Amino acid sequence: MTHLRHPEAGAPETKALSQAEEFDNLNRLVAEYRSENDDRRAAADPLQAEKFSRMDRAIDQCMDRLRNLETKGRRPALGFGDEGVSPVALEHKSAFDGYMRSGETQGLHRLEMKAANMTAPDGGYLLPPLTEESVLARIAGLSPIRSIAGVQSISGSSLRKAVTPTGAQSGWTGDAPPGNAVQASAFVALDFPTGELFTQPAATQTMLDDTAVDIQEWITNEIVRAFAAAETTAFVNGNGNNKPKGFLTYPVLAQASWSWNNLGFVVTGAAGAFATTNPSDCLFDLAHALKAVYRQNGSFVLNRKTLGVIRKVKDTTGNYIWQPPSVAGARSTLMNFPVVEAEDMPDIAANSLSVAFGDFQRGYAVVDRIGIRTMRDPFSTKPFVIFYTTKRVGGGVQDFDAIKLLRFSV
């Protein structure tokens, strides 16, 4: 068996690897991990458990580096050359740059005369549209739930949708006249209000005065990191009070008794663990709790501790049910379905809902109000300049039949 030298094994990295090299390294790590798992002793061994823990961390770190390389590779540039960019967009970018560096607002006020929506109604100024697009694109790359959910932009403060709990009704007009066959009682209205998310990046005036510093690139990076982490937590566990309602905060029912307004769950067969015999069966049950129309676009959502447990699980034919990415830039898979890591998912414990599976594009709605607002504040925390930045975002379950949960219980 070949032992790899990687940071967790005591050999520090000497250089950054390319995406292809990291992908090859991941495959070697997984092969070593599985070899150790196949040879492990039946009796509990603390030293072996610690070795698996180190190897799990090494695999996780390698996958993190791969994701970072992929994110950097597809990151939208903030360069505003003349080609393909309107003069108004260039003027807006230049005026906003002046506002951030010195507080100059004359240019933005002049633009306001041309487009009334360039000034935020409650103070501050909206980011230039191209900068806002870059922010949202980068957040989507870092926010795991947003990357698989259905995203809707709105201009108001909330979204109201009409849905049919029994599914969309359809038919052939040749079989029966269309008429007004659908009754109003077949529809229910779901409301998705937006809450205000904020961050307050700080800069020194020296940095703002340095023309070599791309200020809009800097604030974009600050906004993305803060907003992606906060909204991911809300999409999973948010209470819906001036923030999105997380899908784990809805009522749950055993799948056999499932009804609308609840999320269905299946059980592992053991309290706080997978069943000792055929541990993968519950995951297959979870996947097949979804209707086929949802399952074809299904994804597993779980945190990395839970994933570390599942990496050791085999199906009844002796094959590992978790597989690393097949190509660089792809997701790892569980039973051939994509795996999405969301650290806000709960760890495995008695009665925990630690694994979700579903078509999140149809099951969970993310609602973005157009416009990210920034207010320059050079007074509150001298000598630093604070940029109080807000965006409004909401979210909630929009199809209760499209997401199922795995409960670690009998």
Secondary structure per residue as TSV (DSSP state, phi and psi in degrees):
chain	resnum	aa	ss	phi	psi
A	1	M	-	360.0	134.1
A	2	T	-	-89.2	124.5
A	3	H	-	-95.0	124.0
A	4	L	-	-83.3	151.9
A	5	R	-	-104.4	112.0
A	6	H	-	-142.1	170.3
A	7	P	G	-53.2	-40.5
A	8	E	G	-71.0	-20.7
A	9	A	G	-91.6	1.8
A	10	G	T	105.9	-0.3
A	11	A	-	-107.8	113.6
A	12	P	-	-68.6	147.0
A	13	E	-	-68.9	141.1
A	14	T	-	-105.2	-18.6
A	15	K	S	-155.9	158.6
A	16	A	-	-74.7	135.7
A	17	L	-	-91.8	155.3
A	18	S	-	-74.1	169.4
A	19	Q	H	-61.1	-42.0
A	20	A	H	-64.9	-41.3
A	21	E	H	-66.7	-40.2
A	22	E	H	-64.3	-38.8
A	23	F	H	-63.9	-43.4
A	24	D	H	-63.9	-40.5
A	25	N	H	-62.6	-39.9
A	26	L	H	-61.7	-44.4
A	27	N	H	-63.1	-37.4
A	28	R	H	-67.1	-41.5
A	29	L	H	-62.1	-43.6
A	30	V	H	-64.5	-41.3
A	31	A	H	-62.0	-42.0
A	32	E	H	-65.8	-41.7
A	33	Y	H	-60.0	-45.0
A	34	R	H	-70.0	-34.6
A	35	S	H	-62.8	-43.3
A	36	E	H	-64.4	-40.2
A	37	N	H	-65.6	-38.8
A	38	D	H	-66.8	-30.2
A	39	D	H	-95.3	-0.1
A	40	R	-	-66.0	150.6
A	41	R	-	-78.1	149.7
A	42	A	S	-66.7	-37.8
A	43	A	S	-72.5	147.7
A	44	A	-	-63.4	131.8
A	45	D	-	-132.7	109.5
A	46	P	H	-57.4	-37.2
A	47	L	H	-67.2	-39.8
A	48	Q	H	-68.4	-37.7
A	49	A	H	-61.2	-41.1
A	50	E	H	-67.5	-35.6
A	51	K	H	-64.8	-43.3
A	52	F	H	-62.1	-37.4
A	53	S	H	-62.9	-43.1
A	54	R	H	-63.9	-41.6
A	55	M	H	-68.3	-37.0
A	56	D	H	-59.4	-45.2
A	57	R	H	-64.2	-37.7
A	58	A	H	-64.4	-41.6
A	59	I	H	-65.7	-44.0
A	60	D	H	-61.5	-42.8
A	61	Q	H	-65.7	-37.9
A	62	C	H	-65.2	-42.5
A	63	M	H	-67.0	-35.5
A	64	D	H	-62.1	-43.4
A	65	R	H	-64.6	-38.5
A	66	L	H	-62.2	-43.0
A	67	R	H	-64.3	-39.5
A	68	N	H	-64.2	-41.9
A	69	L	H	-63.8	-40.1
A	70	E	H	-65.5	-42.7
A	71	T	H	-62.3	-43.4
A	72	K	H	-64.2	-37.1
A	73	G	H	-66.8	-30.7
A	74	R	H	-105.9	8.7
A	75	R	-	-64.4	127.4
A	76	P	-	-64.8	135.0
A	77	A	-	-77.4	150.0
A	78	L	-	-101.2	9.2
A	79	G	-	-70.2	133.7
A	80	F	-	-115.8	78.4
A	81	G	-	-75.3	175.0
A	82	D	S	-71.6	-29.2
A	83	E	T	-70.3	123.7
A	84	G	T	76.4	3.3
A	85	V	-	-116.4	131.5
A	86	S	-	-70.6	152.8
A	87	P	H	-58.7	-34.3
A	88	V	H	-65.0	-40.5
A	89	A	H	-64.1	-40.7
A	90	L	H	-65.3	-41.0
A	91	E	H	-65.4	-40.4
A	92	H	H	-64.4	-42.8
A	93	K	H	-61.6	-44.0
A	94	S	H	-65.7	-41.8
A	95	A	H	-67.0	-39.3
A	96	F	H	-68.6	-35.3
A	97	D	H	-61.6	-42.2
A	98	G	H	-64.5	-37.5
A	99	Y	H	-64.0	-43.8
A	100	M	H	-66.7	-39.5
A	101	R	H	-76.5	-40.2
A	102	S	H	-129.5	-7.0
A	103	G	-	85.7	6.9
A	104	E	-	-66.7	124.9
A	105	T	-	-115.9	-3.8
A	106	Q	H	-59.2	-43.2
A	107	G	H	-63.7	-39.9
A	108	L	H	-68.8	-37.1
A	109	H	H	-63.6	-36.9
A	110	R	H	-66.4	-38.7
A	111	L	H	-66.5	-31.5
A	112	E	H	-61.7	-31.6
A	113	M	H	-65.5	-28.7
A	114	K	H	-86.5	-35.4
A	115	A	-	-140.1	111.5
A	116	A	G	-65.7	-16.3
A	117	N	G	-90.2	9.7
A	118	M	G	-84.3	-11.8
A	119	T	B	-107.9	129.4
A	120	A	-	-67.7	138.7
A	121	P	T	-65.7	-25.6
A	122	D	T	-110.4	30.9
A	123	G	S	103.1	156.2
A	124	G	S	79.4	-169.1
A	125	Y	E	-135.6	147.6
A	126	L	E	-76.6	142.2
A	127	L	-	-59.4	146.7
A	128	P	-	-54.4	144.1
A	129	P	H	-53.0	-41.8
A	130	L	H	-68.1	-34.6
A	131	T	H	-68.0	-40.6
A	132	E	H	-62.5	-41.6
A	133	E	H	-60.6	-39.8
A	134	S	H	-65.8	-41.4
A	135	V	H	-59.2	-49.8
A	136	L	H	-65.1	-38.0
A	137	A	H	-65.1	-40.5
A	138	R	H	-72.5	-36.5
A	139	I	H	-61.2	-41.6
A	140	A	H	-60.2	-32.2
A	141	G	H	-74.7	-23.2
A	142	L	H	-104.9	-20.3
A	143	S	-	-94.2	107.1
A	144	P	H	-63.0	-39.8
A	145	I	H	-71.6	-42.2
A	146	R	H	-58.4	-34.7
A	147	S	H	-66.0	-19.8
A	148	I	H	-119.0	-6.9
A	149	A	S	-84.1	169.7
A	150	G	E	-84.4	123.0
A	151	V	E	-110.4	129.6
A	152	Q	E	-128.6	126.8
A	153	S	E	-91.5	139.3
A	154	I	E	-134.4	163.4
A	155	S	S	-104.4	-14.0
A	156	G	S	-95.2	-164.0
A	157	S	S	-94.2	-11.4
A	158	S	E	-156.3	165.2
A	159	L	E	-122.0	131.6
A	160	R	E	-115.8	126.1
A	161	K	E	-119.4	143.3
A	162	A	E	-99.6	125.4
A	163	V	E	-129.6	159.5
A	164	T	-	-113.2	110.9
A	165	P	T	-57.6	-27.7
A	166	T	T	-88.9	3.0
A	167	G	-	96.9	157.0
A	168	A	-	-62.3	136.1
A	169	Q	-	-93.2	138.8
A	170	S	-	-149.4	172.0
A	171	G	-	177.8	-176.4
A	172	W	-	-107.1	128.5
A	173	T	T	-64.3	-22.0
A	174	G	T	-72.4	-22.8
A	175	D	T	-83.0	-34.2
A	176	A	S	-157.1	145.4
A	177	P	-	-62.3	139.6
A	178	P	-	-61.2	-50.4
A	179	G	T	47.8	-150.3
A	180	N	T	-114.8	62.2
A	181	A	-	-74.5	-23.8
A	182	V	S	-89.7	123.9
A	183	Q	-	-85.0	154.2
A	184	A	G	-59.8	-30.8
A	185	S	G	-67.3	-14.0
A	186	A	G	-76.4	-12.9
A	187	F	-	-107.1	149.3
A	188	V	E	-129.1	150.9
A	189	A	E	-101.7	131.4
A	190	L	E	-114.3	131.8
A	191	D	E	-106.5	136.5
A	192	F	E	-126.4	84.3
A	193	P	E	-73.2	152.8
A	194	T	-	-98.4	144.4
A	195	G	E	-112.0	158.6
A	196	E	E	-91.0	121.3
A	197	L	E	-102.0	134.8
A	198	F	E	-132.9	157.6
A	199	T	E	-146.3	159.3
A	200	Q	-	-134.4	70.2
A	201	P	-	-64.0	145.6
A	202	A	E	-118.8	144.5
A	203	A	E	-134.2	155.7
A	204	T	E	-88.6	152.8
A	205	Q	H	-65.2	-29.4
A	206	T	H	-60.3	-43.3
A	207	M	H	-65.7	-40.2
A	208	L	H	-66.9	-30.8
A	209	D	H	-78.0	-16.0
A	210	D	-	-80.7	109.4
A	211	T	T	-69.9	-14.0
A	212	A	T	-77.3	-15.4
A	213	V	S	-87.1	126.0
A	214	D	-	-81.4	98.4
A	215	I	H	-66.4	-38.7
A	216	Q	H	-70.3	-31.9
A	217	E	H	-66.1	-41.2
A	218	W	H	-62.4	-50.2
A	219	I	H	-69.1	-31.0
A	220	T	H	-60.5	-46.9
A	221	N	H	-62.8	-40.1
A	222	E	H	-65.3	-43.8
A	223	I	H	-64.6	-45.6
A	224	V	H	-60.0	-48.4
A	225	R	H	-61.1	-45.0
A	226	A	H	-69.9	-46.7
A	227	F	H	-70.1	-39.5
A	228	A	H	-61.7	-43.5
A	229	A	H	-67.0	-43.4
A	230	A	H	-67.8	-43.1
A	231	E	H	-73.3	-30.7
A	232	T	H	-62.6	-42.7
A	233	T	H	-60.0	-42.3
A	234	A	H	-68.9	-38.7
A	235	F	H	-64.0	-25.3
A	236	V	H	-93.8	-48.1
A	237	N	H	-124.5	7.2
A	238	G	-	-61.8	144.2
A	239	N	B	-89.2	-0.4
A	240	G	S	81.2	0.5
A	241	N	S	-91.5	97.8
A	242	N	S	57.4	30.9
A	243	K	S	-160.9	166.9
A	244	P	-	-59.9	156.8
A	245	K	B	-98.2	116.6
A	246	G	-	-69.6	147.9
A	247	F	G	-68.1	-21.1
A	248	L	G	-81.4	-4.4
A	249	T	G	-95.4	-0.9
A	250	Y	S	-81.7	155.6
A	251	P	-	-60.3	150.6
A	252	V	E	-124.7	151.2
A	253	L	E	-139.2	149.2
A	254	A	E	-55.8	139.8
A	255	Q	G	-56.2	-33.5
A	256	A	G	-64.3	-22.8
A	257	S	G	-113.7	18.4
A	258	W	-	-60.7	143.0
A	259	S	-	-144.5	162.5
A	260	W	T	-57.6	152.0
A	261	N	T	77.6	3.8
A	262	N	S	-128.1	157.9
A	263	L	E	-102.8	132.9
A	264	G	E	-81.5	150.1
A	265	F	E	-135.7	155.0
A	266	V	E	-118.4	161.8
A	267	V	E	-109.9	158.3
A	268	T	-	-80.5	-25.7
A	269	G	E	96.6	2.7
A	270	A	E	-146.9	143.7
A	271	A	T	-73.2	118.6
A	272	G	T	66.6	25.5
A	273	A	E	-164.7	170.0
A	274	F	E	-80.9	155.8
A	275	A	-	-62.4	147.1
A	276	T	S	-66.3	-39.7
A	277	T	S	-98.0	130.1
A	278	N	S	49.3	60.2
A	279	P	T	-63.1	-21.4
A	280	S	T	-80.5	-12.1
A	281	D	H	-58.4	-39.9
A	282	C	H	-65.5	-30.9
A	283	L	H	-71.0	-36.8
A	284	F	H	-67.0	-39.0
A	285	D	H	-61.8	-39.9
A	286	L	H	-62.8	-45.5
A	287	A	H	-64.0	-38.3
A	288	H	H	-88.0	0.6
A	289	A	T	-71.8	-20.5
A	290	L	S	-83.3	144.5
A	291	K	-	-64.5	152.8
A	292	A	H	-58.3	-34.5
A	293	V	H	-64.9	-27.9
A	294	Y	H	-89.0	-37.9
A	295	R	H	-62.4	-32.2
A	296	Q	T	-64.5	-18.1
A	297	N	T	-117.3	25.1
A	298	G	-	-78.3	152.9
A	299	S	E	-138.3	144.5
A	300	F	E	-87.7	138.7
A	301	V	E	-124.8	126.1
A	302	L	E	-164.7	168.3
A	303	N	-	-94.9	173.7
A	304	R	H	-72.6	-24.9
A	305	K	H	-66.7	-43.5
A	306	T	H	-64.6	-39.7
A	307	L	H	-62.6	-35.7
A	308	G	H	-61.4	-34.5
A	309	V	H	-71.2	-42.9
A	310	I	H	-69.2	-26.7
A	311	R	T	-58.2	-25.3
A	312	K	T	-89.4	-6.6
A	313	V	-	-86.3	137.1
A	314	K	B	-115.9	158.7
A	315	D	-	-83.9	-175.3
A	316	T	T	-69.1	-14.0
A	317	T	T	-96.9	4.0
A	318	G	S	88.7	9.2
A	319	N	-	-95.2	142.1
A	320	Y	B	-68.2	133.9
A	321	I	S	-83.9	-18.3
A	322	W	E	-98.4	137.1
A	323	Q	E	-130.1	139.6
A	324	P	-	-67.9	169.1
A	325	P	-	-54.4	137.7
A	326	S	S	-77.1	-27.4
A	327	V	S	-140.8	158.0
A	328	A	T	-60.4	132.5
A	329	G	T	96.6	-11.2
A	330	A	-	-90.8	167.6
A	331	R	-	-87.1	156.3
A	332	S	-	-69.3	162.8
A	333	T	E	-128.8	153.6
A	334	L	E	-128.0	113.7
A	335	M	T	55.8	37.3
A	336	N	T	73.0	7.7
A	337	F	E	-104.3	144.5
A	338	P	E	-60.4	146.0
A	339	V	E	-108.0	127.5
A	340	V	E	-114.7	120.5
A	341	E	E	-89.2	122.1
A	342	A	-	-128.5	109.5
A	343	E	T	-66.8	-13.1
A	344	D	T	-83.5	-6.2
A	345	M	S	-67.4	144.2
A	346	P	-	-71.2	151.1
A	347	D	-	-67.7	161.2
A	348	I	S	-66.2	127.3
A	349	A	-	-157.5	172.6
A	350	A	T	-59.0	124.4
A	351	N	T	68.0	12.1
A	352	S	-	-72.6	149.3
A	353	L	E	-102.7	75.6
A	354	S	E	-92.1	-10.3
A	355	V	E	-133.0	131.3
A	356	A	E	-118.0	148.2
A	357	F	E	-140.1	132.9
A	358	G	E	176.2	174.0
A	359	D	-	-90.5	90.3
A	360	F	H	-71.8	-23.1
A	361	Q	H	-63.0	-36.6
A	362	R	H	-92.5	-24.7
A	363	G	H	-88.4	-30.9
A	364	Y	E	-128.3	129.9
A	365	A	E	-103.6	129.7
A	366	V	E	-107.4	126.1
A	367	V	E	-115.5	119.4
A	368	D	E	-108.6	124.7
A	369	R	E	-81.4	131.5
A	370	I	S	-62.3	133.9
A	371	G	-	110.8	124.6
A	372	I	-	-115.1	123.3
A	373	R	E	-104.9	139.5
A	374	T	E	-128.9	133.8
A	375	M	E	-121.4	123.3
A	376	R	E	-81.9	128.1
A	377	D	E	-131.2	97.8
A	378	P	S	-91.6	4.5
A	379	F	S	-107.1	-34.6
A	380	S	T	-69.3	-35.3
A	381	T	T	-131.8	54.3
A	382	K	T	-53.6	142.1
A	383	P	T	-90.6	15.5
A	384	F	E	-90.9	153.4
A	385	V	E	-106.5	121.8
A	386	I	E	-96.5	138.7
A	387	F	E	-115.0	93.8
A	388	Y	E	-73.3	111.3
A	389	T	E	-120.1	132.4
A	390	T	E	-133.7	152.1
A	391	K	E	-144.0	153.9
A	392	R	E	-106.4	129.5
A	393	V	E	-144.1	142.5
A	394	G	E	-132.4	175.2
A	395	G	E	-177.6	158.9
A	396	G	E	174.8	169.3
A	397	V	E	-71.0	131.2
A	398	Q	S	-113.4	-16.3
A	399	D	-	-140.5	106.1
A	400	F	T	-74.0	-8.7
A	401	D	T	-94.1	-3.3
A	402	A	S	-98.8	-4.9
A	403	I	E	-131.3	130.8
A	404	K	E	-125.0	154.9
A	405	L	E	-122.7	153.4
A	406	L	E	-109.1	119.6
A	407	R	E	-103.7	131.8
A	408	F	-	-87.0	78.5
A	409	S	-	-153.2	170.0
A	410	V	-	-76.2	360.0
